[in-house]
Amino acid sequence: MMKKNHPHDRYNDMPAGRPRKELDVEQIKELALIQCTDGEIAAVMRVSVDTIRDNYSSIIKEGREHGKSSLRRAQFKKALEGNPAMLIWLGKFYLGQKEEITFTSSEPEVRQLLERWEVTAKKKADFSKLGKAEKPTDATASELAA
């Protein structure tokens, strides 16, 4: 039996589904460079996050890595130009430097507060050593409150 031509036979040679949308790869790379999320890139490109992840993940990864190295380069440049904040931050991050805060005062009120704080901390530590079976007595509880 011979197949009869149908008016819509011209569609038989076409691929199924929606035509593939061509995206601007350079724009995707630029968005990744400034550390846009996959969702943000998808929104700008007007496609689904799955499309971005399935088809452009290597381009996005490359763009993000270039962005990080550019940012690092700019930070080091600022530090080498003498920017104190950047010098401190990079020193802490890469060199393990840290600020030590020392508090000294001749004010008797401050000393009293520090002594009270130390006593309270010691009492709380002693209280936490009590076993679960032991319940604090009223005397112990009132000592902690003092």
N, C-alpha and C positions, 0 to 999 in steps of 0.2 A: 504494500500500500504506500502510496506517495504522500509525503507530508505537504499539507496545504500552506502556502505562504500566508502569514498573518501580518496585518499592518504594523504591529509592534515588534517584528522580527529584528529590526535594526538594533534593539537593546540586547539581543542575545550575545553579541560579541563584546559587550561592555563589562568591565569588572564589577563585581558586586560591591555594595556599600557606597558610602560617601566618597567623593574624590579626595585624595590626599591633599591637605593644606600645606603649602610650602611656607615655612617660617624663615624669618631673617636670622640666620645663625649668628651674625655679628651682633645683632641686638641682644640675643640670648646671652652671648658671651659678655657683653657690656653689663647686663643686669647681674650676671653671676659675679663679675668683677667687683661690684659694689655690695656683694654679699646678700642679694635678694634671695628670699626663700623660694622653693619650688612653686609654692602657691602664688607668690607675687609675680614670678616670671610667667606662670600660666595665665594669670589675670591680665597682664600687659599684652601677652601674645594672643589672648582670646581663645585659649584651648584648655583642655582639662589637665590637671596635675599629672594624671596617668600618661598623657601624651608627652608631656615634658620629660617625665622620668623614664619612660620606655624608649624614647627616641633621641634624647639630647643629654643624657646623664654624663657622658664623658666630656662633652663641651662645657657643661655647667661645672663639673669638677675642675677642669683646667682653668676656667675663668675665675673661680673662687680662689684657687691657689695663687694665680697671678695677682689677684686683688690683695690677698694677705701679704705677699712679698712686697707689693707696692706700698702698702700701709707701713710695713716694717721699715722699708727704706726711708719713707718720709719721717717716721719717728726718729730714726737714727740721725737723719740729717738735722732735725730740730735740736736733738741732744748735742750733736757736734758743733752746732752754731751757738751753744751755750744756754739753751732753754733749761732753766733750773728744774721745772716740773718734769720735763721729759728725762733729764739726767737722773733724777730721783727715781722715777717710775721704772726706767730701764735697769737701773742699778738694783732695785728691789727684785725685779722679775728675772733678770739674767744672772745677777751676781749674788743673789740671796741676801742682799743688804737689808737691814731693817732699822727702824727708829726705836731707840730705847727711851722710854719716858721715865724720868726720875722726878719724884715729887719731894721737894724739901720745903719746909716752912718753919718759921720760928713762932708762928701763931699758936698759942696754947689751945685754942678751940679746934683747930685742924688736927693737932696731935691727939686731942681727946676723942675726936670722931674716928680717927684711924685706930686708936686703941680699942674703942667700943666695937668697931667693925671686926678687928682681930679676935676679940673675946667672943663675939656672937658667932663668928665662923668656927671657932674651936668648939663651942657648945653644940652647934649644929652637927659638927663632925662626930663628937662624942655621942650625941643622940642617935645618929644614924648607925652607930656600932651596936646599939641595943638589938637583941635578938627579937624575932617576930613574936615569940611566945611571951617575952617580957613586955609589959605595958608600962609606959612612963607613969610614975607616981605624980601626984599633984605638985609635990615639991620640985620634981624634975621639970615639969611643964612650966611652973612659975619661974624657975631659974632661967629657962630659955626665953621667956617673955621679957625678962629684966634687961 
